[in-house]
Amino acid sequence: MAYVKKGSTKSLTSAGGAALILGLSARSMVGPEAKGSLAVCLAIALLLSVIMCGRYSRTRKVMPAGLTAGVSLAMAAGAALSASALHP
């Protein structure tokens, strides 16, 4: 969205890179490789959460910072729960 509104190539590049990494991780979430993929997903979700929570605390704008922070925290929680299910 930032790229469309302001022409931010930094936003486009970082979003595309994160999406590519998450997409490749999702493809390998089968079998024994699932642990590594979940760790990558958890790390990216936590990093995005920290960045967007900081941005939300500075701007107090729900869209896009607050919404992205909430979704990222939910993704991190889901990845953590999935990882804990792999370790009985």
CYANA upper distance limits for C-alpha pairs under 8 A (distance plus 0.5 A):
  1 MET  CA      5 LYS  CA      6.75
  2 ALA  CA      6 LYS  CA      6.14
  2 ALA  CA      7 GLY  CA      7.24
  2 ALA  CA      8 SER  CA      6.43
  2 ALA  CA     11 SER  CA      6.89
  2 ALA  CA     12 LEU  CA      8.20
  3 TYR  CA      7 GLY  CA      4.75
  3 TYR  CA      8 SER  CA      4.90
  3 TYR  CA      9 THR  CA      6.68
  3 TYR  CA     11 SER  CA      6.74
  3 TYR  CA     12 LEU  CA      6.36
  4 VAL  CA      8 SER  CA      8.19
  8 SER  CA     12 LEU  CA      7.03
  9 THR  CA     13 THR  CA      6.42
 10 LYS  CA     14 SER  CA      6.61
 11 SER  CA     15 ALA  CA      6.52
 12 LEU  CA     16 GLY  CA      6.46
 13 THR  CA     17 GLY  CA      6.49
 14 SER  CA     18 ALA  CA      6.63
 15 ALA  CA     19 ALA  CA      6.56
 16 GLY  CA     20 LEU  CA      6.56
 17 GLY  CA     21 ILE  CA      6.73
 18 ALA  CA     22 LEU  CA      6.57
 18 ALA  CA     44 ILE  CA      7.82
 19 ALA  CA     23 GLY  CA      6.41
 20 LEU  CA     24 LEU  CA      6.67
 21 ILE  CA     25 SER  CA      6.63
 22 LEU  CA     26 ALA  CA      6.55
 22 LEU  CA     40 VAL  CA      8.20
 22 LEU  CA     41 CYS  CA      6.71
 23 GLY  CA     27 ARG  CA      6.91
 24 LEU  CA     28 SER  CA      7.25
 25 SER  CA     29 MET  CA      7.01
 25 SER  CA     37 SER  CA      5.35
 25 SER  CA     38 LEU  CA      8.01
 25 SER  CA     40 VAL  CA      7.59
 25 SER  CA     41 CYS  CA      7.56
 26 ALA  CA     37 SER  CA      7.41
 28 SER  CA     33 GLU  CA      6.74
 28 SER  CA     34 ALA  CA      6.92
 28 SER  CA     37 SER  CA      7.10
 29 MET  CA     33 GLU  CA      6.63
 29 MET  CA     34 ALA  CA      4.61
 29 MET  CA     35 LYS  CA      8.18
 29 MET  CA     37 SER  CA      6.45
 29 MET  CA     38 LEU  CA      7.87
 30 VAL  CA     34 ALA  CA      5.95
 33 GLU  CA     37 SER  CA      6.98
 34 ALA  CA     38 LEU  CA      6.46
 35 LYS  CA     39 ALA  CA      6.74
 35 LYS  CA     83 ALA  CA      7.18
 35 LYS  CA     86 LEU  CA      8.00
 36 GLY  CA     40 VAL  CA      6.84
 37 SER  CA     41 CYS  CA      6.72
 38 LEU  CA     42 LEU  CA      6.46
 38 LEU  CA     79 ALA  CA      6.52
 38 LEU  CA     80 ALA  CA      8.41
 38 LEU  CA     82 SER  CA      8.14
 38 LEU  CA     83 ALA  CA      6.92
 39 ALA  CA     43 ALA  CA      6.58
 39 ALA  CA     79 ALA  CA      8.31
 39 ALA  CA     83 ALA  CA      8.29
 40 VAL  CA     44 ILE  CA      6.73
 41 CYS  CA     45 ALA  CA      6.55
 41 CYS  CA     76 ALA  CA      8.08
 41 CYS  CA     79 ALA  CA      7.29
 42 LEU  CA     46 LEU  CA      6.54
 42 LEU  CA     75 MET  CA      8.06
 42 LEU  CA     76 ALA  CA      5.68
 42 LEU  CA     79 ALA  CA      6.05
 42 LEU  CA     80 ALA  CA      7.25
 43 ALA  CA     47 LEU  CA      6.56
 43 ALA  CA     76 ALA  CA      8.41
 44 ILE  CA     48 LEU  CA      6.56
 45 ALA  CA     49 SER  CA      6.53
 45 ALA  CA     72 SER  CA      5.65
 45 ALA  CA     73 LEU  CA      7.32
 45 ALA  CA     75 MET  CA      6.68
 45 ALA  CA     76 ALA  CA      5.71
 46 LEU  CA     50 VAL  CA      6.67
 46 LEU  CA     72 SER  CA      7.41
 46 LEU  CA     73 LEU  CA      7.38
 46 LEU  CA     76 ALA  CA      6.49
 47 LEU  CA     51 ILE  CA      6.77
 48 LEU  CA     52 MET  CA      6.48
 48 LEU  CA     69 ALA  CA      7.60
 48 LEU  CA     72 SER  CA      6.84
 49 SER  CA     53 CYS  CA      6.29
 49 SER  CA     68 THR  CA      7.98
 49 SER  CA     69 ALA  CA      5.33
 49 SER  CA     70 GLY  CA      7.99
 49 SER  CA     72 SER  CA      5.71
 49 SER  CA     73 LEU  CA      6.30
 50 VAL  CA     54 GLY  CA      6.69
 50 VAL  CA     69 ALA  CA      8.10
 51 ILE  CA     55 ARG  CA      6.79
 51 ILE  CA     69 ALA  CA      8.48
 52 MET  CA     56 TYR  CA      6.44
 52 MET  CA     65 ALA  CA      5.73
 52 MET  CA     66 GLY  CA      7.45
 52 MET  CA     68 THR  CA      7.03
 52 MET  CA     69 ALA  CA      5.53
 53 CYS  CA     57 SER  CA      6.60
 53 CYS  CA     65 ALA  CA      7.47
 53 CYS  CA     66 GLY  CA      7.33
 53 CYS  CA     69 ALA  CA      5.95
 54 GLY  CA     58 ARG  CA      6.86
 55 ARG  CA     59 THR  CA      6.68
 55 ARG  CA     60 ARG  CA      8.44
 55 ARG  CA     65 ALA  CA      6.60
 56 TYR  CA     60 ARG  CA      5.47
 56 TYR  CA     61 LYS  CA      6.50
 56 TYR  CA     62 VAL  CA      7.57
 56 TYR  CA     65 ALA  CA      5.56
 56 TYR  CA     66 GLY  CA      5.90
 56 TYR  CA     69 ALA  CA      8.31
 60 ARG  CA     66 GLY  CA      8.08
 61 LYS  CA     65 ALA  CA      6.86
 61 LYS  CA     66 GLY  CA      6.87
 62 VAL  CA     66 GLY  CA      4.66
 62 VAL  CA     67 LEU  CA      6.27
 63 MET  CA     67 LEU  CA      6.30
 63 MET  CA     68 THR  CA      8.32
 64 PRO  CA     68 THR  CA      6.43
 65 ALA  CA     69 ALA  CA      6.50
 66 GLY  CA     70 GLY  CA      6.69
 67 LEU  CA     71 VAL  CA      6.69
 68 THR  CA     72 SER  CA      6.44
 69 ALA  CA     73 LEU  CA      6.62
 70 GLY  CA     74 ALA  CA      6.74
 71 VAL  CA     75 MET  CA      6.67
 72 SER  CA     76 ALA  CA      6.60
 73 LEU  CA     77 ALA  CA      6.66
 74 ALA  CA     78 GLY  CA      6.67
 75 MET  CA     79 ALA  CA      6.61
 76 ALA  CA     80 ALA  CA      6.57
 77 ALA  CA     81 LEU  CA      6.64
 78 GLY  CA     82 SER  CA      6.62
 79 ALA  CA     83 ALA  CA      6.55
 80 ALA  CA     84 SER  CA      6.66
 81 LEU  CA     85 ALA  CA      6.75
 82 SER  CA     86 LEU  CA      7.06
 83 ALA  CA     87 HIS  CA      7.31
 84 SER  CA     88 PRO  CA      7.64
